[in-house]
Amino acid sequence: MNPYNYKNNQLSVEGLSIKQIAEVIETPFYCYSQSAIQNAYQEYDVNIKQLDSLICYAVKANSNQAIIKTLADLGAGADVVSEGELRRALMAGVPANKIVYSGVAKTAHEIKFALEQDIFQFNVESENELMLLNEIACHLDKKAAIAFRINPDVDAKTHAKISTGKSENKFGIPISKARDIYQKAAKLEGIVVQGVDVHIGSQLTDLVPFKLAFSRIKKLVTDLNQSGIPISAIDLGGGLGVNYEQKGEISHGIEAYCQIVKEIFTGMDCQIILEPGRSLVADSGLLVSKVIYTKQGEDRLFLIIDSAMNDFIRPSMYDAFHHILPISKKDTQVTYDIVGPVCETGDTFAKNRTMGKMSEGDLLGIASAGAYGSTMSSTYNTRLLIPEVLVKDQDMCIIKKRTDYEVLINQDQLAPWQ
Ligand SMILES: *Cc1c(COP(=O)(O)O)cnc(C)c1O
C-alpha cells in the first residue's frame, strides 16, 4: 500500500494533506503513515502464520518509540543490535521474551544488561563472543539462549555496503566451521543452544539469494539435529528490499518472500523468526523539505532544499534512488539536480531529475524515507535533528521534537584549563 496520494493536486497521507502538516511543523521533517506500517506488518503476519513464527522488527531501521510501539501492539518482537536499541524496544513495550540480540561486537556491558532482561536469544557471531557470553552468564547464574549467526557464503546481489553474507564479510561464523562451534557451545555451562541464525544483507530485490541461503541453513539444522544438537529456532534475518523506483502502487514482495520461507521450512518443527526492518517501515515515510534557492549552474539547474545528507544519508552513502514529489502537483516539468546545503559534494539527493517545476518556498517530499532515515541522521554542520510526525487517519502527532541549539552546543564542555 502506498499511503501517499494526490488529492486535488495536493499530496496527502492518509486523510491529511502534507501542506496542512507543514503549516504546523516547520520543514524539514519526517512524516510517517501509521497505517502503512500496520499493513506491511499484517502482510508478513498473514503470510507466515501457518508456521510457528515470530516477527522481530529490526529496530535499527527506525527506532522511534511510536514506531516500535505500533509494531509491538500488533504482536511484533524486536531485533536489536545494541544496548540502546534493547532499551528502546523494552521501553516501547516489546516483551523481553520476544527480543533477539544481533550484532557483531556486543560488549561485556551490553551482554550483562541483556542477560539481566532475560531476552529470547543472543545471535552470536564469533567463538570469542561465545566464551565471553558464557563467562558472564555463569557469573550471573543465568543461561544464555543462543543461535549462531551463520555466514552461508551467498552473494546477496545488493549494494556492497549492505551485503553481509559473503565469506569476505565480517559477519557470522563461516558455515564450514558451524558444526564444530555448535559442539563446543553445547558443552558450556552458561549456554543453551537454541537456534541457527542467518542474515545475508539488506535491500535484496532478488529472492534467489534468500532461497540459496535458507536451503543451506535448513541442511545445517538437519545435520545438527542428527548429531544430537536439537535446534528449536531458525532465525532468517531481514533484508527484503523495497521497490524504491516503482511509481504508484508499491509492492513489497512480502508475500513472495514468505512463500519461499514456507516452502523451505514447513515441517521442520522449529520456530521461524523473521527480522524485517526496511520492508516494514520504508514506504511509510516521507521526508518533507522546502526549496530554499533555485540556482542556475553552467549546464544544470539546482534545487537547493532545506534538508541535507545529515538528515537523510541514503542517497550519498548508498547511491540510493528515491522518488522526489512536489507537494503541490505541477504541470510544467523541469530537470533539476536536487541538493542540500551541507558543504560536501556528496550532499545530493538526485541528479538530472525531471519533476514538476519548483519555485523558492515550494515544498517537496522525498519518498520511501521511513527506513534508515532518521536513525542514520546526524548533526553534521551543526544542523539540528529534525522532527518526526506520525499520521493516522485524520490525526497527526509529533513523535520527536526538533532539538534546539542550546541543548546541542551545551553537550560540549570546555577543559578546565581553558
Ligand atoms: C539490519 C538487520 C536486519 C534488518 O534488515 P532490513 O534490510 O532492514 O530488513 C535484520 N537482521 C540483522 C541482523 C540486521 O543487521
PDBQT file of the ligand as one rigid body, heavy atoms in Angstrom, charges set to zero:
ROOT
HETATM    1  C1  LIG A 501      19.833  -4.714   9.598  1.00  0.00    +0.000 C 
HETATM    2  C2  LIG A 501      19.459  -6.066  10.034  1.00  0.00    +0.000 A 
HETATM    3  C3  LIG A 501      18.152  -6.531   9.826  1.00  0.00    +0.000 A 
HETATM    4  C4  LIG A 501      17.119  -5.749   9.076  1.00  0.00    +0.000 C 
HETATM    5  O1  LIG A 501      17.433  -5.611   7.728  1.00  0.00    +0.000 OA
HETATM    6  P1  LIG A 501      16.404  -4.946   6.717  1.00  0.00    +0.000 P 
HETATM    7  O2  LIG A 501      17.128  -4.950   5.438  1.00  0.00    +0.000 OA
HETATM    8  O3  LIG A 501      16.106  -3.594   7.216  1.00  0.00    +0.000 OA
HETATM    9  O4  LIG A 501      15.187  -5.817   6.692  1.00  0.00    +0.000 OA
HETATM   10  C5  LIG A 501      17.833  -7.774  10.332  1.00  0.00    +0.000 A 
HETATM   11  N1  LIG A 501      18.741  -8.538  10.988  1.00  0.00    +0.000 NA
HETATM   12  C6  LIG A 501      20.008  -8.123  11.181  1.00  0.00    +0.000 A 
HETATM   13  C7  LIG A 501      20.959  -8.989  11.907  1.00  0.00    +0.000 C 
HETATM   14  C8  LIG A 501      20.418  -6.880  10.705  1.00  0.00    +0.000 A 
HETATM   15  O5  LIG A 501      21.675  -6.482  10.892  1.00  0.00    +0.000 OA
ENDROOT
TORSDOF 0
